[in-house]
């Protein structure tokens, strides 16, 4: 499958870099297990732009997005935004799996098993 590279604006590139530099502790933990094809030899990207959205982690080959959510995702406005965002990403052919930050903290191996099952 050939991928078409899209040129991101300077603002979008800077936003992506900033998100990578300021990762949450949970993103750092999960990234340590996903990066460099450490998870089933799959290439994951972090803080990757899909349309107008930036996703936490994506495996483009498997069309899988992994999102880590903190307390702010329980707020009503954020829930509506997340729903709209998920609908867009699914229309692009992606499957989305979400985890709460405390799942990364309390049960990282269980999270990795759920990702395996999802694949």
N, C-alpha and C positions, 0 to 999 in steps of 0.2 A: 504494500500500500504506500503510495507516494504522498508525502505530506507537503502542503503548501505553506511556506513560511510567510507570516504576516509581519509587517514592520510595525512595531509599537511606537507610539509617540514617546518623546523624552519624558513626559509626565508619567506615563504608564510604566516605563522602564524604571524610573526613580521610585515609584510607589512599590513595585515588585521588589526592588533591592531593599527598600526600607522594611518591608514585611519580613524578608529573609533575615536581615540584620537584627530585627527585634522579635524573633520567634518566641513563642511561649515555651516554658519548660517542657510541657507535654509535646509540643511540636518537635522540640530538639530530641526528646527521648524516642518518639516514633521515627523521626528521620534517621536516627542512628541505626535503626533496624531495616529501613527501606532503601537507603542510599546505596549507590555503587553496586546495584544489582544483588544486594545481600538477601533479598527476600525472593526466593524462587527464581533467581536470575532475571527478574523483571526490572525494567528501567522505570523508575518513578521520578517525577519532577515535583518540586515544592514551590508554593506560591506562584502558580502558573496561571496565566490569563486564558480564559475561555470566553469568547465574546467580550462583554463588558464586565465580566466577573473574574475574580481571582480566587482560585480554589487552593485549599491547603496542600493536597497531594493528588497527583494524577499519574496513572499509568495509561499512556495514550494507546499502547498496543492492545490493552484489554478494555479500553474505554471505561476505566474505573476511576472514580473520584472518591477520596477519603477526606472527610471533614471532621475536625475536632471542634467541639462546641463547649463554651464556658457558660457561666450563669447568665450572661447578657442575652443568650439565645432563647431564654424563657420569657423575655419581655414581649408584649403583644405586637408592637411595631416590628421587632426583629423576627418574630415568627411569621408574620405576613411577608416580609422581605425574603426570608429563607424559603418560603413556599414558592414564591414567584421565581426565585433563583433556581430552585430545584426543578421546577417545571421547564424552564429554559434549557438547563443542562440536559435533562432527559430528552427533550426534543432534538438535541444535538447528538443523541445516541449514547450518552453516558449513563452509567449506573452509579448511584451515589450511596455510600455507606457512611453513617455518622456515628461518632463516639463522643461521649462526654469526657471532659478532661479528667475527671476522677477515675474513669475506667482505665485510662493510661497509667495513672498513679497507682491504682489498686490491683490491676489485673492485666498487665501488658501482654502476658502470654495468651490470655483469653482473647484479647483484642486481635492478636496475630492469627489465632485459630479462626476467629470470625471472618477475618479478611480472606484466609485460605478457603473457607467454606463459600464465601461470596463469589470467589473466582471460579 
